[in-house]
Amino acid sequence: MIIGLLQVELLIPGCNSLKEKRSVIKKHLYRIRRSYNVAVAETGKNDIWRRAELSFITVNTLRDSVERTLNKILKDLGNARDIEVLFDSIQLL
């Protein structure tokens, strides 16, 4: 069994409050959770308006499937207009 972890740090340029940040993040988390069937959580930068750290986890018996899923999520986040990916890290266990 392969466990894949994707961690990303995001810049949310248009946010001027934590409420706006949560709205933007929640929209993306819901969409990705629904599209890719992964576990996702905001894991850092909770009190900073324009930054967020998100973690995505998926499990599969095939390494290629795990890598493909996490890379699709990363590409999906990179194509979003209201956020910018500053840092990403993929780990396979």
Summary of the structure (lengths in Angstrom):
residues: 93
radius of gyration: 13.0
end to end distance: 8.6
largest distance: 42.4
contacts: 268
relative contact order: 0.33
helix: 39%
strand: 38%
